[in-house]
Amino acid sequence: MENYGPIDSLSKAQGLIKDVQNYPKPGVVFKDITPLVANAQAFTICVDEMAKSLSGATHVAGLEARGFVFAAAIAARHNLGFVLLRKPGKLPRDVHKVEYALEYGSDALELHKDQLSMIDKVIIVDDVLATGGTLSAGITLVGLTGARILGSVVLGEIPFLQGRNKIHKDHPDHKIDAIFQF
């Protein structure tokens, strides 16, 4: 592992994220967060910054797969429930399912039908907001439970892909916080 010195700021934490060209397919620039989460200082700084979006939440919903990393840490640190928004076929009980398009194909998310209720207040967490398909599907999915969605927080946003615009087209009043802009 490279030695970056002490990571004591968000900008230093962001500097750990690596661009991987043409992954998972040609033309896509993948944001590799693994160096950031491998650094305890950087990871803690980012989790703490993301947690500032909690504002009354009872649950944190994480989008598979990299959103789980941040959502679980935020939930544990703040004594909140952690809800998994999973890819199809990963949950053993009755589920709600939402299909969506993303920048390099299509997919779906599922959530146990009994995981949330109308009394719950949820923040949705993911790592990167790109074209907005996954996050928009997550918002729709959590909405099927009747829970109140307080907003979303992502580690980073890629503005030129206009994911925020897609989300606001589908969910006009949805609040989105992003720690980094790529």
C-alpha positions in Angstrom: 0.0 0.0 0.0 1.2 3.4 -0.9 2.1 5.8 2.0 0.0 9.0 1.6 0.9 10.4 5.0 -1.8 11.5 7.4 -5.2 11.8 5.9 -6.7 14.7 7.9 -9.0 16.4 5.4 -11.7 15.6 2.9 -9.5 16.7 0.0 -6.7 14.3 1.1 -9.3 11.5 1.4 -10.6 12.3 -2.1 -7.1 12.1 -3.4 -7.1 8.4 -2.6 -9.8 7.6 -5.1 -8.4 6.2 -8.3 -9.8 6.5 -11.8 -9.9 3.3 -13.8 -10.3 3.8 -17.5 -12.6 1.6 -19.6 -14.0 -0.4 -16.6 -16.3 -2.3 -16.5 -16.6 -1.5 -20.3 -15.0 0.8 -22.8 -15.7 4.4 -22.4 -16.6 4.2 -18.6 -14.2 5.8 -16.0 -14.7 3.8 -12.9 -14.2 5.5 -9.5 -12.2 3.0 -7.4 -12.9 3.8 -3.7 -10.9 0.8 -2.3 -7.8 2.9 -1.4 -10.0 5.4 0.5 -11.8 2.7 2.5 -8.5 0.9 3.2 -7.3 4.0 4.9 -8.9 4.2 8.4 -8.5 8.0 8.7 -9.9 8.7 5.2 -12.8 6.3 5.7 -13.7 7.8 9.1 -13.6 11.4 7.8 -15.9 10.4 4.9 -18.3 8.5 7.1 -18.6 11.4 9.5 -19.1 13.9 6.7 -21.8 11.7 5.1 -23.5 11.3 8.5 -24.2 15.0 8.6 -27.2 14.2 6.3 -29.0 12.0 8.8 -31.3 14.7 10.3 -33.8 12.5 12.2 -33.3 9.2 10.3 -34.3 5.9 11.9 -32.7 3.8 9.2 -29.9 4.0 6.6 -30.5 2.2 3.4 -27.4 1.1 1.4 -27.4 0.5 -2.3 -25.6 -2.7 -3.4 -22.7 -3.1 -3.3 -20.4 -0.2 -2.5 -23.2 1.8 -0.8 -23.3 -1.0 1.8 -19.8 0.0 3.0 -20.8 3.5 3.9 -24.4 2.9 4.9 -23.4 0.1 7.4 -20.7 2.3 9.0 -23.0 5.3 9.3 -25.8 3.2 10.8 -23.5 1.5 13.3 -21.9 4.7 14.3 -25.2 6.4 15.0 -27.2 3.5 16.4 -29.6 3.3 13.4 -31.1 0.4 11.5 -29.3 -0.6 8.3 -31.4 -1.7 5.3 -30.0 -3.5 2.3 -31.2 -2.6 -1.2 -30.0 -5.8 -3.0 -29.5 -7.1 -6.5 -32.2 -9.7 -7.6 -32.2 -13.1 -6.0 -30.1 -12.2 -2.9 -32.9 -11.8 -0.4 -34.8 -14.9 1.0 -38.2 -13.5 1.8 -41.0 -11.6 -0.1 -39.5 -8.5 -1.8 -40.4 -5.3 -3.5 -38.5 -5.0 -6.8 -37.7 -2.1 -9.1 -35.9 -2.4 -12.4 -33.7 0.4 -13.8 -31.2 1.4 -16.5 -27.6 2.4 -15.8 -24.7 3.7 -17.8 -23.5 0.3 -18.9 -26.7 -1.9 -18.9 -29.7 -2.6 -16.8 -30.4 -4.1 -13.4 -32.9 -4.3 -10.6 -33.0 -3.7 -6.8 -35.0 -5.6 -4.2 -35.9 -4.9 -0.6 -37.8 -7.2 1.9 -41.4 -6.1 2.0 -41.4 -6.1 5.8 -38.1 -4.2 6.3 -39.6 -0.7 6.6 -42.9 0.8 7.5 -44.7 4.2 7.5 -43.1 5.1 10.9 -39.6 4.8 9.6 -37.5 7.7 8.3 -34.8 6.7 5.8 -31.6 8.2 4.4 -30.4 6.4 1.2 -26.6 6.0 0.8 -24.4 5.1 -2.1 -20.8 5.7 -3.1 -21.1 7.5 -6.5 -23.9 9.3 -8.2 -23.3 8.8 -11.9 -26.3 8.7 -14.3 -28.8 8.4 -11.4 -30.5 5.2 -12.4 -29.5 3.2 -9.3 -30.2 5.9 -6.8 -33.6 6.7 -8.5 -34.5 3.1 -8.3 -33.5 3.0 -4.6 -35.7 5.9 -3.9 -38.7 4.3 -5.7 -38.0 1.0 -3.9 -37.9 2.5 -0.4 -41.0 4.5 -1.3 -43.0 1.3 -1.9 -42.7 0.5 1.8 -44.4 3.7 2.9 -41.4 4.9 4.8 -40.5 8.6 4.7 -37.4 9.2 2.7 -35.5 12.1 4.1 -33.0 12.3 1.2 -29.8 10.7 -0.1 -26.1 11.1 0.5 -23.3 9.9 -1.8 -19.6 9.9 -1.4 -19.1 11.5 -4.8 -21.0 12.8 -7.8 -20.0 12.9 -11.5 -21.9 16.1 -12.5 -21.5 15.8 -16.3 -23.5 12.6 -16.3 -26.4 14.6 -15.0 -27.6 11.9 -12.5 -29.0 14.6 -10.2 -31.3 15.8 -13.1 -32.6 12.3 -13.7 -33.4 11.8 -10.0 -35.1 15.2 -9.8 -37.1 14.3 -12.9 -38.4 11.1 -11.2 -38.4 12.5 -7.7 -38.7 16.3 -7.9 -38.3 17.2 -4.2 -35.6 14.6 -3.3 -32.6 16.0 -1.4 -29.2 14.8 -2.5 -26.0 15.5 -0.7 -22.6 14.7 -2.2 -19.3 15.0 -0.4 -17.1 15.1 -3.5 -17.6 16.3 -7.1 -15.6 14.3 -9.6 
